[in-house]
Amino acid sequence: MPRAAEARLAEAVGLAASIGVTIVHSGIHPLRQRRPSTLLGEGQVAMVRQALEEQEAKLVVVDAALTPVQQRNLEREWGAKVIDRTGLILEIFGERARTREGSLQVELAHLEYQRTRLVRSWTHLERQRGGFGFLGGPGESQIEIDRRLIGERIVKLKKELEQVRRTRGLHRKARERVPFPVIALVGYTNAGKSTLFNALTGAAVYAQDQLFATLDPTMRQITLPSGRHAILSDTVGFISELPTQLIEAFRATLEEVAAADIILHVRDVSHPDSVAQRNDVVAVLDEMADGPDAPLDEGWRARSIEVLNKADLLGGTEAIAGRAPDGLAVSALTGEGLDALREVLDERLSASMVTEHFELPPEDGARLAWLYRHGEVVERVEEEGLIRLTVRLSPMDRARFAQLA
């Protein structure tokens, strides 16, 4: 479904505002054809130049992918710094990333983008925050970055990220030995994932009404109604037309989704483009499941649950009950519908459970306690020197228990 121009403009304005850019003018410029030199037509270029002069603005954000030639030509025509959609998203990522993994991923994406254009910094823009210099600032008057040095840095970053991925894999194997199922939150940026994460876990993860508030995966333990424990993972938000460099650079972050037992797809049901946003997220996940080396399995949809968040903005959960046949309406802000969500999570985890029989010696208290803690003990028969147990547990827990032997 094509996204309305007004909605695209509102998203671009939100992206720019999320990093403190003051918006003094915005507009929609329909394209009859894309001009190789400037993207826009001569009349449109002139209109933007007039608006820049009237507002005395020094930065233009173009919500499209610009070639290096188009970017340079527009900067000459307008006498202002120009960044495209990719540059803007990278600037946001540079500010938001907190962990070493996130910083490495952003730097890699930035260098791969920068290598194609080597855009100079503009010294008349004050730098009051982190990031990677697309907006420039005092003391950042780089001349031209040597391509060879960039290439060497990219090679080094990829090696460091590979080590991070291996470490993440070790952490995942460690979690398999501590057998809690993993529930991953995914969704379009600003859908309310972090607010829902906080509501379900009681954590204090950064959650604001802004785009890309979360970039680094956060994990916390939750307890479901049956007493079963699970790990909830909050991940980076998706966005339409995510630059290719970022999809690859953030693959390690998205691997948390691939390892999840349940995927919670959180939607902002109050957003006018909610359906289009859903399709964008599904398209990226489908792409992750495509190919022999894909990190996500083809059956990811079967273990996903659609959560229609921000129901409070549309009159509550009952008012939007029919918006998605298989969806579950909630309000992470007010807490409405969260008890039902916990029940659904519990039921989904229980549905895949299998019945197994175990014989353990009485002195094996550690594994006995493990089974009671992570399974449902249906029957226990004690004989001399032996305890026979009938236990219901998930296939994954069965495999984890085997590792304790």
N, C-alpha and C positions, 0 to 999 in steps of 0.2 A: 504494500500500500504506500503510494507516494506521500511524503509528508508535506503538509501545507506550508507555504512560504512564510506565513505569519508565525507558525510554530517554530520553524527553523530559525527565524530571526530572534524570537524570544529565547531560544536555547543559546544562540550565540551571545546575546546580551548577558544571559546568566553566566555563561562561561567566563566572559571578560570581567564581569562584576565580581566573580568569585575570587579573583586575585587582586581586587582593589582598584581596578581600572574604572575611572569615572566616565560614564557614558554621556556624551553631550549631544550626540546625533546618531540616528540609526535609520536605515532605509532598505527597501527591497528594489533591486535592479534586475528586471527580467532580461534574459539573454536570448537574442535571436540566434546568435552563433558565438562560439568562443573564439576570441581573437588571439592568435598565437603570441602577439607582442604584449598585450595588456589585459587579456581576458574580456574586459569591458569594452563597449563601444566608445567612440570619441566623445559623444555627447554625455554619456554616463561618467566618463573620466572628468569632464569639465564640471559636471554637477557636484561631484564629490570634492573637487578642488575648491569650488565656491563655498561649500559647506565648511571645509577645513579653514578657509580664510575667515569666514564669519565667526566660527566658534574658537578660532585660534588653537585648534587641536594639533597635536604632534604625533598621534598614533592612529593608524587605521587597521582594523581587523577585517579581513575578507573571509567570509564563511565558505571557503572553497579551497581546493588544492591549487596553489600557484606554482608554476615552474620558476626556476631561478631567474630566467629572463623576464618573465612577467613581474616578478617581485621587484627587480631592479628598475624596470621601466616605470612602474607605478610610483616607486619612491622618488624618481626624478621628476615625474609629472606633478606629484603632490607636495614635494618638499617635506615629507613626513616619513616616519618609520612605518613599514607595512609588514604585517605578519599574517599568515594564512591560518586555516583551521588547524593544520598539523602543528604549526609553531605555537599556537595558543594552547592546545592541549598539552604539549610538551612543557610549556612554561608552568602550567597548573601542576603537572606531575612533578616537576622539579621542586615546587614549593611544598607539595603535600607529602612526598615520600619521607619516611622516618627511619626505617630499618636499613641496614647495610644492603640487603638484597634489593629493596626498593630503589635505593640511591644508585646502585650499579645498573639496574634495569633502565632507569631514566637516563643515566649518562650515556649508556650504549645507544638508546634510541635517539638521543640528542645528537651524538656524534655521527650516526649514520645519516641523519637528516642534514646536519650541518655540512657534511662532506660533499654534498651535491651542490652547495651554493656558497659556502664560505661568506656569509653575510656579515658585514662589518657592524659593530655596535654603534649606537647613537648616544653621544655623551650628554645630550641635553635632557635625558630622562633620568630622574632620581631613582636610585635603587634602594628600596626600603624593605626588601624581603628576600627570601631565598629564591632559587630557581637557576636557570642555566643561561641567562643573558640574552634572550630574544628581545627583551624590552630594553636592554642596555643600561648604562648608568655611569656616573662619574668614575674616572679611573679605569674604565673598561674600553679604551680606544684601541682595540686590537686592530692590527693592520690586516694581514691575511694569515690564517692558520695553515701551516704546512701540511699538505695532504698525507705525506708519508708518516708524519707524527700522529695524525689522526688514525691512520690505518693501523699503526703499531699499538695505539691505545685501544682500539676496537678489538684487536686480537687478544690483548691482555684481559680486557673486560669479559670477553666470551669465556676465557679460561676460568676466570674468577667466578662467573655465573654458573659454569658447569660444576664447579666445586660446591657452590651454594645448592644446586639441584641435588647433588649427591648427598649433601648434608640433610636436605629436606627429606630425601628418601630414607635416610637412617632414622630421622625423627618419626617418619611414618611407620617404619618397622617397629620402633620403640612403642608407638601407640598400639600397634597390633598385639604386642605382648601385654599392654595394659588395655584389656579388651573393651573399649567403649566405642560404640558406633559413632560415625562422624556425620553431622548434618551441616551442609554448606549453604549459605545464603548467597544467591546471585540475583541480579536484576539491573535494570537501567539505573544510571547514576541519579542520585537524589530520590530514589523510590522509597527511602525510609528503612534501608537494611540495617544501618547502625542503630537507629532508634529501636527497631524490633529486636536486634541483638541485645541491647541494654535491657529491654523489657523482659526478655526471656531468661537472661542470665543474672540480672541485677548488677551488671558491670557498668563502668563509667567510660565506655569508649567514646571518643570524640564524635559527636553527632550534631550537625548543623544543617539548616535549610540552605545548602549550597551544593554545587556540583562537585563531584570527586572529593567529598569530605574524607573518604577512606581510601587509601591506596595500598597499605600493607595488610596482609591477612592477620586477623586476630582470632584467637581460639579460647573458649572458656567451657567449663563443664556445666551441664544442666541436669536436673533431676526431673524425670517425667512422672506422671500420676501413679504409675505402677511401682515406682521406686527405682526403675531402671535408669542408669546414668548414660549420658551421651555427651559428645563434644560438639559444640556449635562453632562454626567458622564463618567469620565475616570477611567478604572479599571485595576487591575493587569493582566499582560500578562499570557497566557497559555503556557504550554510546554509539550512535549511528556513525557510519563512515570512519570507524576507528582507524587511524593510520597504520599501514602495514608494519612499519617499524615497531609500533607499540604492541601489536598483536604478538609478534615474535618475542619482543623484549619481556613481555609480561606472561609468557607461557608458563614459567615456573610458578607464578602466583596462581594461575588458573588450574595448575595441577592439583590444588587442594580440592577443586570441584570434582576432578576425575576420581579421586580417592574416596569420595563421600558415599555413605550408604543411602542418604536421602538428600536430594537437591531441592531447596526451597526457592522457588522463583518468585521474588517479591516484586509486585507491580504497584505503581501509583495509580490506583483506579480513578482518582479524581483528575488526572491529567488529560487534556483534550486529545493527546496523541498516545494514550495508554496502549492501544492495540498495536500501533506502529512500533512503539518501544518494545513491546513483548516480542514482536516479530524480529526485531534487531537482535535481541538477546538469544532467541532460539536459533537464528541464523549463525551466530558466532559459535554456539555450542554444537550445532550440527557440523560446522566446519572443523571443530576440534575432534569430532568423531569420524572424520572422513580420512581414509587412507590406512595402510597397514601399520604405520608407526604412530597412529593417532593416540593422544593421551587419554581421550574419553571414549568409552565404549558406545557402540551403536544403540544399546538399550537404555541410554541415560533417561529418556522420557518416561520409561516405566517406573523409575525411582524418583521422579520429580513431583512436587506439589506446588500448585500455583496459589500464591497468597495475594489477595487483593487488599492492599494496604491503604491507609488514609480514608477509611470508610466514614470517619467522623466528619469529613468535609462534604459528604453526600447524604447526610441524614442517618448514618449508622449502618450496621451490618445488615439488618433486615431490608433496608432500602435498596441495597445493591446485590441481594442474594442471587439474582438471576443474571448478573453480568457475565459470569463464566460458569458453565455447567459443572466443571470439575474444580472450580476455584473455591477458596475459603476466604471470606471477608473478615478483615480484622482492622483494628486501629491500634497501632503500636503506641501512639501517643496517649490514648485514654485507657488502653488495656482491654477494650471490648473485643471479644472473639478470641483472645489469647488462650483461655482455658480450652476452648474447642480445638484450637491448633495443637496444643499439647496432647490432647486425647488422640487426635489424628496421627500425630507423630508416634505415639505409643502403639496405636493399632497397626500402623504401617511396619514398624519394627517387629511387632509380634507376628504379623502375617507370614513372614518368611521363616519363622522358627521351626526347627525340627526336633523330634523326640529321640534322645540318645540314652543308652544304658551304660553305666560306669561301675566298676568294682575297684574300691580303694581301701587300703589298710587304714585302720583308725588313727595311726600316728601321722598320716599324711594330712595334717590339719590345714596346710597352706592351700592345697588344691581343693579340699572340701569347702573351705571358706570362699575360694574363688567361684566355685559352682553356685553356691548360695547367693553370692553377691551379683553374679552376672547372668544367671539362668533362673528358670523356674523349676524348683525341685518338686516333681509330681509325686514321687514315692521314694521312701527310704526304708530299707530292710537291713537290720544289723544281725550279723552272724558272728560266730567266734573267729576273730582275726580278720574280718572282712565287712565292709559296708557296701551294700548294693544301692545305687541311686538311679532313678529314672528322671531325666532332666530335659526340659524344653529350652532350647537356645538357638541362636541364629547360626547359619552355616559358617559365617565369619568367626563367631565366637567359638564354634567347634574347632575351627582351624587354630585359633589362638590358644585354646586349651591344650591342644596337642603339642604346642611349642613349650608348654610348661612341664611336660613329662621329662 
